[in-house]
Amino acid sequence: MIKELTKFRLGMITAVIGTVVLGFLLLLGILGYFLGFGEFPYIMTGALSVLTAITLLQWLFSPLLIKSLYKLHEVTPSDPNYNWLYNIVQEVSIYNRISIPKVYIADVPFPNAFAFSSPLYGKNVAVTLPLLKILTPEEIKAVVGHELGHLKHRDTELLLAVGLIPTLLYWLGYSLWWSGILGGGNGRNNNGGSLFLIGILMIALSYLFNFLVLFLNRMRESYADVNAALTIPQGARNLQTALAKIVLYTDPRVLEKAKKTAGGSVGKMLFFSSLERPEISSSDVEELVQLWKMQKVSILSDIFSDHPHPAKRIKMLDKFIS
């Protein structure tokens, strides 16, 4: 277990540092060559100041949008219907040695749980009504352990900071693209045609960097899984069955697909049907977990997703089951 945890931490540190350094070197090389290295600090300072301000505003006030979008209802210790959920979050918070976040019920038609935070609105965790209906209390503990892992590891702040790199590349590329169209400027090698082409290149690089951000996001999701496995009693096993139930609920045909093609895409979890869902049997849950354990997953299976493929998550969690 210690080996796996150390591996995750080293991998994430390397990925974050590598992404930041690569982005800085690209910006330095491209802008320095075309606009002059003497202008680079001023351009970077100005662009970063604007984008950081926008990102900070989004971070500060995003909980308002989330609460409205997901129709969140706060759960208190005295809630007559869901005080038991508050007690679960409180217990998991003690396991994680963090203060209890605000607890919410989300009135949406799909099973999910998520954490969000900002300096203005504090730490929050929300669970949707369908998730409460299909999971056992022990499975809910494991899922909450995953979400509190995001809060404990400050994933929101980290990903917002790293996400500035592709945003900066796109913003500067878009500006250079328009400068090229309008006739260029006064820097070295920055005639209109060159600026237009370098603008297109930077916009393309911004999209490529988004793949690195998605990769980092998948690593953070795996790290949150590890957090649940290490802090919650039987957390790894309960998180496995919880994941299987969520996927079976969102796509009842996933078991049939898994038998034929060894699993579907995580992205399909984003599309939900309004039809009434059949009862999820424990035998189907166990069968899906076992199929995922045996599935050979391509390295490209989740390249467009911010979550690892379910089979990868199941296999990783298996390492923490004694």
N, C-alpha and C positions, 0 to 999 in steps of 0.2 A: 504494500500500500504506500509506504513512504517513497519507494522507488517511482511509482506511478505519479504521485503528487509532485515530486521533484522534477520529473520529466515534463509535466504540464507547465510548471512554473518557469522552468528554463526555456521551454519552447515559446511561451507567451512573451517573456522578456526579450528573447532574440527576435521574434516576429515584430514586436512593437518598435524596438530600436531600429531594426532593419528597414521597416517601412518609413519611419521618420527620416532616417539618414538618406535613404534612396530618394525620397521626395525632395529633400533639401538640395541634394547634389544635382538632381535634374533641373530644379528651378535655378540654381546657381549657374549651371552650365549654359542653359538655354537663354535665360534673361541676360546673364553676364556677357555672352558672346554677341547677342543681337542688340542689346541696349547699352552695353558698357558695364563693366564690373563696378565702376564707381557709383552707378545709379542703383545697383542691386539692393543695397540696404534700405534705401528710401522707398523703393517699390514694394519690397517685402513688408516693411514696417507699416506702410499705408494700407496695403491689401489685407494683411493679418489683423490690423486694428479694426477694420470695417467688418470682416467676416467673424472675428471673435466676438464683437459686440452683438451681431445678429444671432450667433450661436448661443451666447449667454442669455439673450432675451427669450429665445426658444426654450432653453433649459429652465429658466426661471418660471415661465408661465405655461409650459406644456401640460402640467397636471390639470389645469382648468379645462383644456381641450379634451384630455383623456377622460376626465370625470363626466363631461357632457356626452362624448361619443359613446362611451360604454354604459351610460346610465347607472353610475355607481351610487350605491347606498352604503353609508358607513355603518359598520357593525361595532357595537359597544359591549362592554361586559354585561350590561343589563338587557341586551336585546332579547326579547322573548322567544324569537325563532332561531337565531343564529349565534347565540352567545357561546355555543359549543365550538364554533369556528374561531371565535376570538380566543378561546382557551387553547385551541390547537396552535394558533400562531404564537401565542404567548409561550407555550411549551417549547416550540421550535426555536423561538428567539433565545430562550434560556440555553438550549443546546448550543446555539451559535454564539452565545456571549455578546449579544447586541441588544439594544433597547427595542421594545416591541414597536413595530411600525403601525400606522393606522391601517385598519382592516376594512375592506370593502367587498360587497357583493356586486357583481356585474350582471345586469339584466340583458343578456344577449343570448342568441340561440345556439351557441357552440361551446364545447368544453375547453376551457383555457384558464391559465393563471398567469399573472404578470406582476412585476414590481416596477415602481417608478419613484423618482425623487427629485427634489429641487430644494435649494436653500429656503425658499419662501414657503413651501408646502410640506417640507419634511420627507420622511420615508413612508412609502405606502406599498401595500400589497393587495391585490384584488383577485378574487376567484369567481368564475362565472357559475350561474345556477346549474347548467347541465353537468359541470364537473362535480359539483356536490352530489348530484343524483347518481352518477355512475361509479364514483370511487368510494372505497371504504375509508374510514377515518385514518387508518395507518397509511394508506396510499396518499391521502390528502397531506399528511405530515411530510411525506417524502417530497411531494410536489412543492409544498411551502418551503421545505429545506432548500430546494433548488432555487426558488425565487429569492429567498433571503441571502443565498450565496451571491446573487447579483448585487444586492445592496451592500453586503459585507465587502465584496471585492471592488466596489465602485465602478461597475461596468458601464453605467450610463455616462459617467464623466470621462472614462478612458476612451470609449468609442466616439464620443462627441469630439474629443481632442484629436484623435487620429483621423476622423472624418473631415477635419479641416484641410487635409492634404489634397484629396481629390477635388474638394470644393474650390480650393485656392487655384489648383491647376486649371479647372474649368473657367473660373472667373477671369483669370489672367489671359487664358487662351481666347476666351470670347472677346475680351477687350482688344487684344492684338489682332484678332480676326477683323474686327470693325475698323481698327486703325489702318490695316492693310487696304480695306475697301475704300477708305476715305483718303488714302494717299500717303500713309506712312508718317514718320516723325523725324527727329533730328539725331537719333543715336547712330551708333556704328552698325553697318549692315542691316539697317532697318528700313529699307525701301519698301514701298507698298506690297510688292509681290512676296518679299521675304516674310514680312509681318503676317500676311494672309496665310502663308503656308505654315509658319511656326504656330500661329493661332490654332489652325486645324490640328496640328500635331499635339499641342497641349490639351486640347479638348479630347482627343483620342486617348491620351495618357491618363486623363482624369477618369475615363471609363474603365481603363485597365486597373487603375489604383482602387477602384471600387471593388474589384475582385479580391484585392488584398484585405480591404475592410471587411468583406464578407467572410474571408478566411479567419480573421481575428475574431469576428463575431461567433463563428462556429467553435473556436477555441474557448471563448468565454462561456458558451453554453455547455461545453464539455466540462469545464472547470466548475460550473454550477452543479452539474450532475455529480462530480466528485465530492463537492461540499455536502450534498444530500447523503451520499453514500457514507461519508466519514462522520457526520454529526448526528444522523438520525438512526436509532436502532432499527436494523433490518431495512435501512433506507435504500440500498442498492436494489434489493429484490422488489420492494414495494414500488420503486420508481419504474422498474421494468414493466410490471403489470399495469401500472397507471398509464404509461406510454402506450401500451398495447390497447387498453380500453379507449383511450382518446382517439387513436387511429381507427379502431373498429367503429366507433361512433360516427366519426366524420366521413368514413368511407367503409360501409358495411361489406363491400366486395373485396376489401384489401386481403382477406385471408385466402380467397380464391386466387387473387392475383399473385400472392406470395407463393402459393403452391405451383403456379404455372411459370412465373417469371422471377421468383425469389424477391418479391417486394415491389412497392411502388415508390414514387417520388414524394419527398417530404412536402414539396410545393403543393401537392394535391390536398394537403391539410388546410389550405387556405380557401378552398371552395366548399361551401356547405349547402346542404339541401334542406328545404323546409318540411320535408316529409317526416312523419313520426318514425323514430328509430326503433328497431327491434331490441329486445332484451339481449344484453351482452352476456354470454355464458362463460363461466370460468374455464371450460374446456377449450373454447375458441381463443381465449386470452393466452392460455398456456401453450396452445399449438402455435399461435403467432409468435410468441416469444422464442420458442424452440426453432421455428423456421428462420427467424432473424439471426439466431446464433449460428446457424449453418450457412447462411447466405454469404456469397462472395460479392462484395460491394466494390464497384469501380471507383477509382480515385476521383473521377469526374462526376460521380452520381449526385453530389450535392453542391457543385461548383457555383450554381446560381442561387443557392439558398443561404439564409443566415443561421440555419440550424443544421447540425450533422444529420446524415441519413439515420433513420431509426435503428437499422441493423448495427451501425457503428456505435450508437449509444448503448444498445443492449450488450454488445460484446465488451465495451469498455467497463460498464457497470458490473459485468460478470467477474471482473478481476477483483472486485471488492466484496464478493460474497464468499464467506469462509465456509 
